[in-house]
Amino acid sequence: MTQYCALGRGGDMFKWIGIGTVVQLAMVLIGHWSTAVANLFGPLGVLISLVVGLLWAREAARGLGHGAGGGAVVGGVCALIGIAVSLLLGDVSAMILLLGTLSSAVTGLVGGLLGSRMRASRVGAG
């Protein structure tokens, strides 16, 4: 049985939050021991959120608004978890938890918009 939430099929959203979280955590753990990766936490973190927002929307979005909202949730939640772990490890400040989560939610939103357009093109062509 498929579960539905306000932003679509819950399973799809949870799947992409999980995938994004795993990638964010891998980056955080590698960055804990590698200064080169830690110096790229910002750009890599928002890129991860952009990609998972796009992939979620390409799979599940039902329009631009739906894609934008869901992309923001997917991108923001996986970033929040990764940044919280990084904060617990002492690698980032508490302010980054707020700013990083917000910026990742915005890039997830952008990814959701792009993924929605891709889905609409694919569905329209099919």
N, CA, C and O atoms as a Tinker XYZ file with bonds, in Angstrom:
   504  protein
     1  N      0.841000   -1.168000    0.000000    73     2
     2  CA     0.000000    0.000000    0.000000    64     1     3
     3  C      0.893000    1.241000    0.000000    63     2     4     5
     4  O      1.870000    1.304000    0.747000    81     3
     5  N      0.562000    2.221000   -0.831000    73     3     6
     6  CA     1.328000    3.455000   -0.942000    64     5     7
     7  C      0.835000    4.459000    0.077000    63     6     8     9
     8  O     -0.367000    4.697000    0.193000    81     7
     9  N      1.782000    5.062000    0.831000    73     7    10
    10  CA     1.429000    6.105000    1.788000    64     9    11
    11  C      1.527000    7.457000    1.104000    63    10    12    13
    12  O      2.449000    7.708000    0.328000    81    11
    13  N      0.566000    8.327000    1.398000    73    11    14
    14  CA     0.576000    9.675000    0.831000    64    13    15
    15  C      0.755000   10.687000    1.947000    63    14    16    17
    16  O      0.192000   10.541000    3.032000    81    15
    17  N      1.544000   11.716000    1.670000    73    15    18
    18  CA     1.650000   12.852000    2.568000    64    17    19
    19  C      1.282000   14.088000    1.756000    63    18    20    21
    20  O      0.957000   13.979000    0.573000    81    19
    21  N      1.331000   15.256000    2.377000    73    19    22
    22  CA     0.914000   16.485000    1.689000    64    21    23
    23  C      1.725000   16.741000    0.424000    63    22    24    25
    24  O      1.234000   17.386000   -0.502000    81    23
    25  N      2.943000   16.251000    0.371000    73    23    26
    26  CA     3.800000   16.512000   -0.781000    64    25    27
    27  C      3.896000   15.322000   -1.729000    63    26    28    29
    28  O      4.739000   15.322000   -2.626000    81    27
    29  N      3.069000   14.331000   -1.554000    73    27    30
    30  CA     3.074000   13.217000   -2.498000    64    29    31
    31  C      3.227000   11.890000   -1.791000    63    30    32    33
    32  O      2.943000   11.760000   -0.600000    81    31
    33  N      3.674000   10.919000   -2.538000    73    31    34
    34  CA     3.860000    9.591000   -1.967000    64    33    35
    35  C      4.983000    9.645000   -0.946000    63    34    36    37
    36  O      6.125000    9.954000   -1.287000    81    35
    37  N      4.660000    9.345000    0.307000    73    35    38
    38  CA     5.627000    9.435000    1.397000    64    37    39
    39  C      6.850000    8.579000    1.183000    63    38    40    41
    40  O      7.959000    8.986000    1.527000    81    39
    41  N      6.669000    7.400000    0.619000    73    39    42
    42  CA     7.797000    6.509000    0.402000    64    41    43
    43  C      8.849000    7.110000   -0.511000    63    42    44    45
    44  O     10.047000    6.962000   -0.268000    81    43
    45  N      8.398000    7.796000   -1.572000    73    43    46
    46  CA     9.351000    8.439000   -2.478000    64    45    47
    47  C     10.144000    9.512000   -1.757000    63    46    48    49
    48  O     11.361000    9.607000   -1.920000    81    47
    49  N      9.462000   10.318000   -0.963000    73    47    50
    50  CA    10.135000   11.398000   -0.253000    64    49    51
    51  C     11.111000   10.827000    0.765000    63    50    52    53
    52  O     12.250000   11.287000    0.859000    81    51
    53  N     10.676000    9.834000    1.523000    73    51    54
    54  CA    11.554000    9.242000    2.528000    64    53    55
    55  C     12.760000    8.576000    1.873000    63    54    56    57
    56  O     13.866000    8.607000    2.413000    81    55
    57  N     12.542000    7.981000    0.722000    73    55    58
    58  CA    13.659000    7.358000    0.003000    64    57    59
    59  C     14.721000    8.396000   -0.336000    63    58    60    61
    60  O     15.906000    8.175000   -0.087000    81    59
    61  N     14.304000    9.531000   -0.904000    73    59    62
    62  CA    15.277000   10.542000   -1.316000    64    61    63
    63  C     15.877000   11.287000   -0.132000    63    62    64    65
    64  O     17.034000   11.704000   -0.194000    81    63
    65  N     15.112000   11.464000    0.951000    73    63    66
    66  CA    15.701000   12.023000    2.173000    64    65    67
    67  C     16.774000   11.078000    2.690000    63    66    68    69
    68  O     17.846000   11.517000    3.105000    81    67
    69  N     16.489000    9.782000    2.666000    73    67    70
    70  CA    17.467000    8.792000    3.125000    64    69    71
    71  C     18.727000    8.789000    2.282000    63    70    72    73
    72  O     19.836000    8.762000    2.815000    81    71
    73  N     18.561000    8.816000    0.967000    73    71    74
    74  CA    19.720000    8.823000    0.076000    64    73    75
    75  C     20.534000   10.098000    0.297000    63    74    76    77
    76  O     21.758000   10.038000    0.408000    81    75
    77  N     19.864000   11.249000    0.361000    73    75    78
    78  CA    20.563000   12.508000    0.591000    64    77    79
    79  C     21.285000   12.515000    1.921000    63    78    80    81
    80  O     22.404000   13.018000    2.021000    81    79
    81  N     20.649000   11.955000    2.951000    73    79    82
    82  CA    21.261000   11.906000    4.279000    64    81    83
    83  C     22.514000   11.040000    4.271000    63    82    84    85
    84  O     23.525000   11.409000    4.868000    81    83
    85  N     22.458000    9.909000    3.611000    73    83    86
    86  CA    23.639000    9.034000    3.530000    64    85    87
    87  C     24.797000    9.774000    2.856000    63    86    88    89
    88  O     25.932000    9.709000    3.328000    81    87
    89  N     24.518000   10.472000    1.764000    73    87    90
    90  CA    25.578000   11.199000    1.052000    64    89    91
    91  C     26.089000   12.360000    1.910000    63    90    92    93
    92  O     27.297000   12.588000    1.986000    81    91
    93  N     25.175000   13.094000    2.556000    73    91    94
    94  CA    25.594000   14.190000    3.445000    64    93    95
    95  C     26.465000   13.653000    4.584000    63    94    96    97
    96  O     27.493000   14.247000    4.910000    81    95
    97  N     26.061000   12.542000    5.183000    73    95    98
    98  CA    26.843000   11.976000    6.288000    64    97    99
    99  C     28.209000   11.480000    5.821000    63    98   100   101
   100  O     29.199000   11.611000    6.541000    81    99
   101  N     28.260000   10.919000    4.633000    73    99   102
   102  CA    29.559000   10.499000    4.092000    64   101   103
   103  C     30.468000   11.717000    3.948000    63   102   104   105
   104  O     31.640000   11.664000    4.322000    81   103
   105  N     29.938000   12.807000    3.410000    73   103   106
   106  CA    30.729000   14.025000    3.262000    64   105   107
   107  C     31.195000   14.538000    4.625000    63   106   108   109
   108  O     32.359000   14.909000    4.781000    81   107
   109  N     30.300000   14.562000    5.609000    73   107   110
   110  CA    30.625000   15.064000    6.945000    64   109   111
   111  C     31.706000   14.204000    7.595000    63   110   112   113
   112  O     32.654000   14.731000    8.175000    81   111
   113  N     31.566000   12.895000    7.499000    73   111   114
   114  CA    32.551000   12.010000    8.140000    64   113   115
   115  C     33.906000   12.082000    7.448000    63   114   116   117
   116  O     34.942000   12.078000    8.113000    81   115
   117  N     33.909000   12.146000    6.137000    73   115   118
   118  CA    35.179000   12.303000    5.417000    64   117   119
   119  C     35.789000   13.661000    5.753000    63   118   120   121
   120  O     36.995000   13.762000    5.978000    81   119
   121  N     34.969000   14.692000    5.787000    73   119   122
   122  CA    35.449000   16.035000    6.095000    64   121   123
   123  C     35.955000   16.182000    7.512000    63   122   124   125
   124  O     36.778000   17.054000    7.789000    81   123
   125  N     35.477000   15.342000    8.415000    73   123   126
   126  CA    35.969000   15.385000    9.802000    64   125   127
   127  C     37.465000   15.091000    9.858000    63   126   128   129
   128  O     38.175000   15.610000   10.720000    81   127
   129  N     37.939000   14.259000    8.936000    73   127   130
   130  CA    39.358000   13.908000    8.908000    64   129   131
   131  C     40.116000   14.546000    7.747000    63   130   132   133
   132  O     41.345000   14.486000    7.715000    81   131
   133  N     39.428000   15.141000    6.814000    73   131   134
   134  CA    40.074000   15.744000    5.645000    64   133   135
   135  C     39.720000   17.229000    5.560000    63   134   136   137
   136  O     38.570000   17.594000    5.316000    81   135
   137  N     40.726000   18.074000    5.767000    73   135   138
   138  CA    40.504000   19.514000    5.689000    64   137   139
   139  C     40.046000   19.933000    4.298000    63   138   140   141
   140  O     39.229000   20.843000    4.161000    81   139
   141  N     40.565000   19.279000    3.272000    73   139   142
   142  CA    40.186000   19.621000    1.900000    64   141   143
   143  C     38.684000   19.447000    1.692000    63   142   144   145
   144  O     38.046000   20.289000    1.060000    81   143
   145  N     38.121000   18.371000    2.213000    73   143   146
   146  CA    36.676000   18.141000    2.085000    64   145   147
   147  C     35.917000   19.089000    3.017000    63   146   148   149
   148  O     34.886000   19.638000    2.628000    81   147
   149  N     36.408000   19.285000    4.228000    73   147   150
   150  CA    35.746000   20.189000    5.176000    64   149   151
   151  C     35.646000   21.604000    4.613000    63   150   152   153
   152  O     34.656000   22.297000    4.849000    81   151
   153  N     36.656000   22.032000    3.878000    73   151   154
   154  CA    36.631000   23.362000    3.270000    64   153   155
   155  C     35.562000   23.487000    2.193000    63   154   156   157
   156  O     35.214000   24.597000    1.790000    81   155
   157  N     35.040000   22.357000    1.726000    73   155   158
   158  CA    34.002000   22.356000    0.683000    64   157   159
   159  C     32.623000   21.963000    1.226000    63   158   160   161
   160  O     31.705000   21.691000    0.452000    81   159
   161  N     32.477000   21.933000    2.561000    73   159   162
   162  CA    31.187000   21.549000    3.141000    64   161   163
   163  C     30.036000   22.355000    2.547000    63   162   164   165
   164  O     29.009000   21.781000    2.184000    81   163
   165  N     30.187000   23.665000    2.443000    73   163   166
   166  CA    29.107000   24.519000    1.930000    64   165   167
   167  C     28.712000   24.166000    0.510000    63   166   168   169
   168  O     27.565000   23.794000    0.260000    81   167
   169  N     29.661000   24.278000   -0.439000    73   167   170
   170  CA    29.295000   23.979000   -1.829000    64   169   171
   171  C     28.840000   22.534000   -2.050000    63   170   172   173
   172  O     27.885000   22.294000   -2.790000    81   171
   173  N     29.509000   21.580000   -1.421000    73   171   174
   174  CA    29.115000   20.181000   -1.608000    64   173   175
   175  C     27.758000   19.904000   -0.971000    63   174   176   177
   176  O     26.938000   19.184000   -1.542000    81   175
   177  N     27.517000   20.472000    0.207000    73   175   178
   178  CA    26.247000   20.247000    0.895000    64   177   179
   179  C     25.060000   20.748000    0.101000    63   178   180   181
   180  O     24.049000   20.057000   -0.021000    81   179
   181  N     25.182000   21.963000   -0.444000    73   179   182
   182  CA    24.045000   22.479000   -1.228000    64   181   183
   183  C     23.908000   21.743000   -2.558000    63   182   184   185
   184  O     22.798000   21.599000   -3.071000    81   183
   185  N     25.018000   21.279000   -3.119000    73   183   186
   186  CA    24.947000   20.490000   -4.356000    64   185   187
   187  C     24.196000   19.180000   -4.111000    63   186   188   189
   188  O     23.366000   18.770000   -4.923000    81   187
   189  N     24.490000   18.538000   -3.004000    73   187   190
   190  CA    23.784000   17.296000   -2.658000    64   189   191
   191  C     22.281000   17.571000   -2.547000    63   190   192   193
   192  O     21.468000   16.809000   -3.071000    81   191
   193  N     21.918000   18.656000   -1.868000    73   191   194
   194  CA    20.503000   18.999000   -1.716000    64   193   195
   195  C     19.850000   19.322000   -3.054000    63   194   196   197
   196  O     18.703000   18.944000   -3.288000    81   195
   197  N     20.552000   20.002000   -3.916000    73   195   198
   198  CA    20.040000   20.308000   -5.259000    64   197   199
   199  C     19.741000   19.015000   -6.018000    63   198   200   201
   200  O     18.679000   18.865000   -6.622000    81   199
   201  N     20.690000   18.093000   -5.977000    73   199   202
   202  CA    20.551000   16.840000   -6.735000    64   201   203
   203  C     19.420000   15.980000   -6.186000    63   202   204   205
   204  O     18.619000   15.461000   -6.964000    81   203
   205  N     19.332000   15.812000   -4.860000    73   203   206
   206  CA    18.258000   14.956000   -4.343000    64   205   207
   207  C     16.894000   15.616000   -4.525000    63   206   208   209
   208  O     15.898000   14.920000   -4.726000    81   207
   209  N     16.832000   16.951000   -4.456000    73   207   210
   210  CA    15.575000   17.651000   -4.749000    64   209   211
   211  C     15.146000   17.420000   -6.182000    63   210   212   213
   212  O     13.974000   17.166000   -6.458000    81   211
   213  N     16.105000   17.510000   -7.094000    73   211   214
   214  CA    15.827000   17.279000   -8.522000    64   213   215
   215  C     15.374000   15.842000   -8.754000    63   214   216   217
   216  O     14.379000   15.613000   -9.441000    81   215
   217  N     16.083000   14.883000   -8.197000    73   215   218
   218  CA    15.744000   13.475000   -8.427000    64   217   219
   219  C     14.397000   13.105000   -7.820000    63   218   220   221
   220  O     13.632000   12.344000   -8.413000    81   219
   221  N     14.103000   13.648000   -6.625000    73   219   222
   222  CA    12.785000   13.393000   -6.032000    64   221   223
   223  C     11.686000   13.932000   -6.945000    63   222   224   225
   224  O     10.724000   13.230000   -7.252000    81   223
   225  N     11.838000   15.188000   -7.375000    73   223   226
   226  CA    10.791000   15.818000   -8.193000    64   225   227
   227  C     10.635000   15.118000   -9.532000    63   226   228   229
   228  O      9.522000   14.973000  -10.038000    81   227
   229  N     11.744000   14.686000  -10.103000    73   227   230
   230  CA    11.672000   13.981000  -11.389000    64   229   231
   231  C     10.877000   12.693000  -11.251000    63   230   232   233
   232  O     10.237000   12.245000  -12.202000    81   231
   233  N     10.919000   12.107000  -10.074000    73   231   234
   234  CA    10.221000   10.845000   -9.833000    64   233   235
   235  C      8.788000   11.041000   -9.341000    63   234   236   237
   236  O      7.916000   10.236000   -9.667000    81   235
   237  N      8.525000   12.099000   -8.559000    73   235   238
   238  CA     7.251000   12.140000   -7.850000    64   237   239
   239  C      6.455000   13.431000   -7.952000    63   238   240   241
   240  O      5.275000   13.434000   -7.601000    81   239
   241  N      7.039000   14.514000   -8.411000    73   239   242
   242  CA     6.345000   15.808000   -8.362000    64   241   243
   243  C      5.148000   15.865000   -9.294000    63   242   244   245
   244  O      5.156000   15.297000  -10.386000    81   243
   245  N      4.113000   16.568000   -8.832000    73   243   246
   246  CA     2.897000   16.764000   -9.622000    64   245   247
   247  C      2.719000   18.251000   -9.927000    63   246   248   249
   248  O      1.680000   18.831000   -9.610000    81   247
   249  N      3.708000   18.855000  -10.529000    73   247   250
   250  CA     3.634000   20.275000  -10.873000    64   249   251
   251  C      4.765000   21.056000  -10.241000    63   250   252   253
   252  O      5.484000   20.550000   -9.380000    81   251
   253  N      4.915000   22.299000  -10.680000    73   251   254
   254  CA     6.041000   23.125000  -10.216000    64   253   255
   255  C      5.977000   23.422000   -8.724000    63   254   256   257
   256  O      6.989000   23.310000   -8.032000    81   255
   257  N      4.809000   23.798000   -8.217000    73   255   258
   258  CA     4.692000   24.107000   -6.791000    64   257   259
   259  C      4.980000   22.901000   -5.928000    63   258   260   261
   260  O      5.671000   22.995000   -4.914000    81   259
   261  N      4.449000   21.774000   -6.336000    73   259   262
   262  CA     4.679000   20.522000   -5.628000    64   261   263
   263  C      6.159000   20.155000   -5.658000    63   262   264   265
   264  O      6.724000   19.734000   -4.649000    81   263
   265  N      6.774000   20.318000   -6.815000    73   263   266
   266  CA     8.199000   20.019000   -6.947000    64   265   267
   267  C      9.052000   20.939000   -6.104000    63   266   268   269
   268  O     10.015000   20.498000   -5.475000    81   267
   269  N      8.701000   22.231000   -6.086000    73   267   270
   270  CA     9.463000   23.202000   -5.297000    64   269   271
   271  C      9.363000   22.890000   -3.808000    63   270   272   273
   272  O     10.374000   22.867000   -3.107000    81   271
   273  N      8.154000   22.652000   -3.328000    73   271   274
   274  CA     7.966000   22.365000   -1.902000    64   273   275
   275  C      8.629000   21.073000   -1.474000    63   274   276   277
   276  O      9.318000   21.020000   -0.456000    81   275
   277  N      8.416000   20.036000   -2.259000    73   275   278
   278  CA     9.024000   18.753000   -1.930000    64   277   279
   279  C     10.531000   18.785000   -2.034000    63   278   280   281
   280  O     11.224000   18.203000   -1.200000    81   279
   281  N     11.051000   19.460000   -3.053000    73   279   282
   282  CA    12.499000   19.590000   -3.194000    64   281   283
   283  C     13.113000   20.305000   -2.008000    63   282   284   285
   284  O     14.182000   19.925000   -1.531000    81   283
   285  N     12.428000   21.356000   -1.522000    73   283   286
   286  CA    12.912000   22.085000   -0.349000    64   285   287
   287  C     12.937000   21.182000    0.886000    63   286   288   289
   288  O     13.888000   21.216000    1.667000    81   287
   289  N     11.894000   20.383000    1.055000    73   287   290
   290  CA    11.841000   19.470000    2.206000    64   289   291
   291  C     12.951000   18.424000    2.111000    63   290   292   293
   292  O     13.693000   18.215000    3.070000    81   291
   293  N     13.063000   17.773000    0.964000    73   291   294
   294  CA    14.071000   16.724000    0.785000    64   293   295
   295  C     15.480000   17.297000    0.985000    63   294   296   297
   296  O     16.284000   16.737000    1.731000    81   295
   297  N     15.770000   18.418000    0.311000    73   295   298
   298  CA    17.097000   19.016000    0.424000    64   297   299
   299  C     17.394000   19.538000    1.815000    63   298   300   301
   300  O     18.509000   19.383000    2.313000    81   299
   301  N     16.396000   20.162000    2.452000    73   299   302
   302  CA    16.599000   20.729000    3.781000    64   301   303
   303  C     16.751000   19.684000    4.867000    63   302   304   305
   304  O     17.607000   19.820000    5.740000    81   303
   305  N     15.933000   18.639000    4.827000    73   303   306
   306  CA    15.985000   17.621000    5.884000    64   305   307
   307  C     17.305000   16.850000    5.854000    63   306   308   309
   308  O     17.918000   16.634000    6.900000    81   307
   309  N     17.746000   16.436000    4.671000    73   307   310
   310  CA    19.007000   15.672000    4.630000    64   309   311
   311  C     20.179000   16.562000    5.057000    63   310   312   313
   312  O     21.112000   16.085000    5.704000    81   311
   313  N     20.137000   17.846000    4.702000    73   311   314
   314  CA    21.198000   18.765000    5.126000    64   313   315
   315  C     21.157000   18.980000    6.636000    63   314   316   317
   316  O     22.199000   18.985000    7.291000    81   315
   317  N     19.965000   19.156000    7.186000    73   315   318
   318  CA    19.820000   19.355000    8.626000    64   317   319
   319  C     20.464000   18.214000    9.404000    63   318   320   321
   320  O     21.180000   18.447000   10.378000    81   319
   321  N     20.213000   16.996000    8.977000    73   319   322
   322  CA    20.777000   15.833000    9.665000    64   321   323
   323  C     22.302000   15.821000    9.539000    63   322   324   325
   324  O     23.009000   15.614000   10.526000    81   323
   325  N     22.806000   16.044000    8.317000    73   323   326
   326  CA    24.253000   16.064000    8.121000    64   325   327
   327  C     24.936000   17.165000    8.909000    63   326   328   329
   328  O     25.982000   16.940000    9.517000    81   327
   329  N     24.350000   18.357000    8.902000    73   327   330
   330  CA    24.956000   19.482000    9.618000    64   329   331
   331  C     24.889000   19.253000   11.124000    63   330   332   333
   332  O     25.816000   19.627000   11.842000    81   331
   333  N     23.811000   18.647000   11.614000    73   331   334
   334  CA    23.703000   18.347000   13.050000    64   333   335
   335  C     24.817000   17.399000   13.481000    63   334   336   337
   336  O     25.404000   17.578000   14.548000    81   335
   337  N     25.108000   16.402000   12.669000    73   335   338
   338  CA    26.210000   15.482000   12.989000    64   337   339
   339  C     27.541000   16.236000   12.972000    63   338   340   341
   340  O     28.384000   16.038000   13.847000    81   339
   341  N     27.722000   17.094000   11.978000    73   339   342
   342  CA    28.944000   17.890000   11.886000    64   341   343
   343  C     29.088000   18.803000   13.106000    63   342   344   345
   344  O     30.195000   19.000000   13.607000    81   343
   345  N     27.983000   19.353000   13.579000    73   343   346
   346  CA    27.992000   20.182000   14.784000    64   345   347
   347  C     28.394000   19.349000   15.998000    63   346   348   349
   348  O     29.206000   19.790000   16.812000    81   347
   349  N     27.832000   18.153000   16.123000    73   347   350
   350  CA    28.179000   17.262000   17.237000    64   349   351
   351  C     29.655000   16.857000   17.212000    63   350   352   353
   352  O     30.267000   16.648000   18.259000    81   351
   353  N     30.218000   16.750000   16.009000    73   351   354
   354  CA    31.643000   16.414000   15.878000    64   353   355
   355  C     32.541000   17.631000   16.131000    63   354   356   357
   356  O     33.762000   17.500000   16.206000    81   355
   357  N     31.937000   18.800000   16.260000    73   355   358
   358  CA    32.697000   20.015000   16.510000    64   357   359
   359  C     33.311000   20.637000   15.271000    63   358   360   361
   360  O     34.240000   21.438000   15.377000    81   359
   361  N     32.807000   20.283000   14.094000    73   359   362
   362  CA    33.392000   20.770000   12.845000    64   361   363
   363  C     32.750000   22.055000   12.328000    63   362   364   365
   364  O     33.355000   22.757000   11.518000    81   363
   365  N     31.538000   22.376000   12.778000    73   363   366
   366  CA    30.863000   23.599000   12.353000    64   365   367
   367  C     30.224000   24.263000   13.569000    63   366   368   369
   368  O     30.040000   23.633000   14.610000    81   367
   369  N     29.893000   25.529000   13.422000    73   367   370
   370  CA    29.239000   26.261000   14.513000    64   369   371
   371  C     27.727000   26.067000   14.446000    63   370   372   373
   372  O     27.192000   25.584000   13.448000    81   371
   373  N     27.054000   26.448000   15.517000    73   371   374
   374  CA    25.599000   26.319000   15.579000    64   373   375
   375  C     24.921000   27.186000   14.516000    63   374   376   377
   376  O     23.861000   26.820000   14.009000    81   375
   377  N     25.517000   28.324000   14.176000    73   375   378
   378  CA    24.932000   29.201000   13.160000    64   377   379
   379  C     24.861000   28.486000   11.807000    63   378   380   381
   380  O     23.943000   28.730000   11.024000    81   379
   381  N     25.825000   27.606000   11.532000    73   379   382
   382  CA    25.826000   26.862000   10.265000    64   381   383
   383  C     24.631000   25.919000   10.208000    63   382   384   385
   384  O     24.110000   25.641000    9.128000    81   383
   385  N     24.198000   25.427000   11.358000    73   383   386
   386  CA    23.017000   24.563000   11.375000    64   385   387
   387  C     21.820000   25.310000   10.778000    63   386   388   389
   388  O     21.060000   24.739000    9.996000    81   387
   389  N     21.655000   26.565000   11.140000    73   387   390
   390  CA    20.562000   27.368000   10.608000    64   389   391
   391  C     20.817000   27.773000    9.158000    63   390   392   393
   392  O     19.992000   27.511000    8.282000    81   391
   393  N     21.956000   28.409000    8.906000    73   391   394
   394  CA    22.238000   28.928000    7.565000    64   393   395
   395  C     22.412000   27.821000    6.531000    63   394   396   397
   396  O     21.936000   27.943000    5.402000    81   395
   397  N     23.087000   26.751000    6.908000    73   395   398
   398  CA    23.302000   25.636000    5.991000    64   397   399
   399  C     22.011000   24.918000    5.646000    63   398   400   401
   400  O     21.797000   24.528000    4.499000    81   399
   401  N     21.149000   24.745000    6.644000    73   399   402
   402  CA    19.868000   24.092000    6.391000    64   401   403
   403  C     19.000000   24.960000    5.479000    63   402   404   405
   404  O     18.383000   24.458000    4.540000    81   403
   405  N     18.957000   26.267000    5.760000    73   403   406
   406  CA    18.155000   27.160000    4.915000    64   405   407
   407  C     18.678000   27.206000    3.483000    63   406   408   409
   408  O     17.897000   27.127000    2.535000    81   407
   409  N     19.993000   27.332000    3.319000    73   407   410
   410  CA    20.533000   27.397000    1.952000    64   409   411
   411  C     20.341000   26.069000    1.224000    63   410   412   413
   412  O     20.112000   26.053000    0.014000    81   411
   413  N     20.431000   24.969000    1.942000    73   411   414
   414  CA    20.195000   23.667000    1.312000    64   413   415
   415  C     18.727000   23.478000    0.949000    63   414   416   417
   416  O     18.414000   22.858000   -0.067000    81   415
   417  N     17.831000   24.006000    1.769000    73   415   418
   418  CA    16.407000   23.942000    1.434000    64   417   419
   419  C     16.127000   24.751000    0.165000    63   418   420   421
   420  O     15.328000   24.340000   -0.676000    81   419
   421  N     16.792000   25.904000    0.035000    73   419   422
   422  CA    16.605000   26.721000   -1.165000    64   421   423
   423  C     17.143000   25.998000   -2.398000    63   422   424   425
   424  O     16.492000   25.993000   -3.443000    81   423
   425  N     18.319000   25.389000   -2.288000    73   423   426
   426  CA    18.845000   24.678000   -3.462000    64   425   427
   427  C     18.033000   23.415000   -3.742000    63   426   428   429
   428  O     17.897000   23.015000   -4.898000    81   427
   429  N     17.490000   22.778000   -2.696000    73   427   430
   430  CA    16.578000   21.659000   -2.916000    64   429   431
   431  C     15.335000   22.115000   -3.654000    63   430   432   433
   432  O     14.819000   21.399000   -4.512000    81   431
   433  N     14.848000   23.318000   -3.320000    73   431   434
   434  CA    13.708000   23.908000   -4.010000    64   433   435
   435  C     14.025000   24.108000   -5.490000    63   434   436   437
   436  O     13.216000   23.771000   -6.355000    81   435
   437  N     15.204000   24.657000   -5.776000    73   435   438
   438  CA    15.617000   24.859000   -7.175000    64   437   439
   439  C     15.689000   23.515000   -7.893000    63   438   440   441
   440  O     15.215000   23.379000   -9.021000    81   439
   441  N     16.281000   22.529000   -7.238000    73   439   442
   442  CA    16.335000   21.191000   -7.819000    64   441   443
   443  C     14.943000   20.635000   -8.063000    63   442   444   445
   444  O     14.695000   19.991000   -9.083000    81   443
   445  N     14.022000   20.888000   -7.115000    73   443   446
   446  CA    12.647000   20.433000   -7.280000    64   445   447
   447  C     11.966000   21.074000   -8.478000    63   446   448   449
   448  O     11.207000   20.418000   -9.193000    81   447
   449  N     12.237000   22.358000   -8.697000    73   447   450
   450  CA    11.681000   23.025000   -9.878000    64   449   451
   451  C     12.234000   22.412000  -11.161000    63   450   452   453
   452  O     11.490000   22.134000  -12.102000    81   451
   453  N     13.545000   22.206000  -11.184000    73   451   454
   454  CA    14.167000   21.613000  -12.377000    64   453   455
   455  C     13.645000   20.193000  -12.617000    63   454   456   457
   456  O     13.335000   19.823000  -13.749000    81   455
   457  N     13.549000   19.408000  -11.549000    73   455   458
   458  CA    13.049000   18.048000  -11.678000    64   457   459
   459  C     11.603000   18.003000  -12.123000    63   458   460   461
   460  O     11.212000   17.114000  -12.879000    81   459
   461  N     10.793000   18.965000  -11.657000    73   459   462
   462  CA     9.395000   19.041000  -12.084000    64   461   463
   463  C      9.295000   19.306000  -13.577000    63   462   464   465
   464  O      8.476000   18.703000  -14.270000    81   463
   465  N     10.128000   20.206000  -14.065000    73   463   466
   466  CA    10.149000   20.503000  -15.513000    64   465   467
   467  C     10.571000   19.261000  -16.297000    63   466   468   469
   468  O     10.004000   18.961000  -17.347000    81   467
   469  N     11.562000   18.545000  -15.784000    73   467   470
   470  CA    12.010000   17.329000  -16.472000    64   469   471
   471  C     10.890000   16.284000  -16.481000    63   470   472   473
   472  O     10.669000   15.613000  -17.489000    81   471
   473  N     10.189000   16.151000  -15.360000    73   471   474
   474  CA     9.095000   15.183000  -15.272000    64   473   475
   475  C      7.979000   15.561000  -16.223000    63   474   476   477
   476  O      7.423000   14.699000  -16.903000    81   475
   477  N      7.643000   16.851000  -16.280000    73   475   478
   478  CA     6.578000   17.298000  -17.167000    64   477   479
   479  C      6.947000   17.022000  -18.627000    63   478   480   481
   480  O      6.095000   16.626000  -19.422000    81   479
   481  N      8.214000   17.234000  -18.971000    73   479   482
   482  CA     8.667000   16.961000  -20.342000    64   481   483
   483  C      8.572000   15.476000  -20.655000    63   482   484   485
   484  O      8.144000   15.081000  -21.740000    81   483
   485  N      8.978000   14.658000  -19.683000    73   483   486
   486  CA     8.969000   13.208000  -19.868000    64   485   487
   487  C      7.549000   12.676000  -19.961000    63   486   488   489
   488  O      7.248000   11.846000  -20.820000    81   487
   489  N      6.670000   13.154000  -19.072000    73   487   490
   490  CA     5.286000   12.691000  -19.060000    64   489   491
   491  C      4.566000   13.176000  -20.316000    63   490   492   493
   492  O      3.788000   12.431000  -20.913000    81   491
   493  N      4.824000   14.431000  -20.721000    73   491   494
   494  CA     4.204000   14.978000  -21.925000    64   493   495
   495  C      4.639000   14.259000  -23.176000    63   494   496   497
   496  O      3.865000   14.138000  -24.125000    81   495
   497  N      5.896000   13.769000  -23.192000    73   495   498
   498  CA     6.412000   13.080000  -24.371000    64   497   499
   499  C      5.928000   11.647000  -24.427000    63   498   500   501
   500  O      5.913000   11.028000  -25.491000    81   499
   501  N      5.525000   11.110000  -23.255000    73   499   502
   502  CA     5.133000    9.704000  -23.191000    64   501   503
   503  C      3.749000    9.523000  -23.531000    63   502   504
   504  O      3.255000    8.395000  -23.527000    81   503
